[in-house]
Amino acid sequence: MTWLPRARARGRCHFVRWLALLVVLPALAGCGPARGTLSGRVLYRGQPVPGGWVTFRPADPAANTVHALIDPDGRYEATLPVGDVAISVDNREWAPPAPPLGSIVPPQAHLPPEAQPKAGAAAEAPKGGRERLPGGYLPIPEKYADADTSGLRYAVRRGADTYQIELQ
């Protein structure tokens, strides 16, 4: 009969372990990588870039690349994994279409001011029925379209933060 109290103690201990496991596991299941929200404006020579994409490539290869749309006022917002990210800015989709081959196009310098293309002019709707992209086009240096050549980096922290992306 000396084994009965020990068996009850073991049974209670076993029950408590399972109960603790059942409480802790659901709490851990909701845990994922730490994230932060980054927002701000994209500027080129002090002027808002009126359309395009900001791409954030985390240094951690296990984390996904994140793309954020730039609105007509140059604003963006993205939820990113915490840590270092390389940044690129690409607005080539917003560029006006090139004139057809063989067409004669006068140099823009000789056009009257009202006929000159304006920075921020709305992007043309692509062929194939896609919707027109919001915003407009402002030519920026090609180096910013690639995170490896842009020179843009940021350390994302938990919570909300702002970062103004200034292109030269």
N, C-alpha and C positions, 0 to 999 in steps of 0.2 A: 503493500500500500504506500510505500514511500515514493513510488514513481508517479502517483497521481498528481500531487502538487507540482512536480516538475513538468509533467505533460501539460497541465493547465497553463503554467508560466510560459512554456514554449509556444503554446497555441496563441496566447495573448500577444506575445512578441511577434509572432508570424503575422497575426492579424494587423498589428500596428504598422509593421513594415509595408504590407500591401496597401493599407489605408494611406500611408504617407506617399507611396508611389502613385496611387490614384489621384492624389491632390496635386503633386508636383508635376507630373507628366502633362496635363492639360495646360498648365501655366507655361511650361517650356515650349510647348507646341506653338504658341503665339509669338515666341521670340524669333526674330530673324536678324539679318544684318542691320546695323544701325543706319539710319537715313537722315538726311537733312534737306530742307527746301531752300533753293537758291533762286533769287529773282533779281532783276535789275534792267539796265538798258544797254544796248549795243550802239556805240557811237563811232563814226569815222570822221576824223578831223573835227570833232565837236558836234557833228550833225548826226541825228538819229538814222540808223540804217532801217528803212521802212518796210523791210520784208526779208525773209530768209530763214535759215535754220542755225541754231547753236547746237553743236554736238559736244557732249561731255564723254570722254573716254577714260574710265577709271584705270588707275595704275594696277589695281588688282585684276588679273586676267579672269578671275572667276566671276567678276561683276559685269553686268551688261552695260553696253553703251546706251546713253540716253540722248534723245533729240528733243529740242524745244523750239517751237515756232516763234519767230520774231513778229510782233504785231506792227501795224503801220506807224506807231509811235516809237518803235525801237525796243519795246519791252519784251521780256521773256520770263518764264518761270519753269523750274524743273525740280523734281524730287530725285535726289541722287544718293548713292551709297556714301557713307562717311569715308574720307580719305582723299588722297591726291587725285586730281583729274587733269587731263590734257584737254584743251578746248579748241574747237575750230568753228569758224563762221562761214557759211556758204549761202550766197544768194543768187547763184547762176541761173536757177530756175525762173527767176523774176526778170532776167535780162530780156530785152525786146528781141524778137526773132531777127536773124541776119537777112539781108535782102537776097532775093533769088540770084543764082549765078547768072551772069550775062546782063543783069539790069544795070543801068547807069544811074548812079546815086551821086548827086552833087555833094562836095565836101560840106560838112555841117558848119564850118566856119563862115561859109558864104551865104548861109540861110538867114533870113530876117529873124530878129529876136523872138517874134511870136511863133515862128516855126521851129525853133531850136528845141530839142528834147530836154525836158526838165528832170532834174534829179527827183526821184520819188514818183516818177510816172508809173501808173498801174501796170502790172505785168499782163501780158497778153494771155488769153485763154489758150492752152495748148490744143493741138488738133486731136481728134479722137473723143471729143465730148467731155473731157475733164473740166471740173469747175475752175474758175479763175482763182488764183492764189491771192489771199488778202495781202494788201500792202503794195509796195512799189519797188523799183530797182534803183540802187545807188551803187555805181561801180566801186569795188574795193579791191585791193591787191590780191592776186591769186594765192599768195602764200598763206592767207588766213583760211582757205578752204581745206587745209590738211592739218590735223592736230600735231603732226611731227614737225611741220615747218612754221606754224603760227607763232610759236613762242609764248602762247597763252597757257597758264597753269593756275590752279586754285586748289586750296586745301579745304574740302567740305567738312563742316562740323555738324553735330546734331542740332536739330531745331531749325528755325528760320534765319536766313542771312541774306544780305544783298551784296551784289558784286556788279559794278559797272564795267563792261568790257569796252575798252578804248582801243580802237585800231588806228594805226599811224599811216 
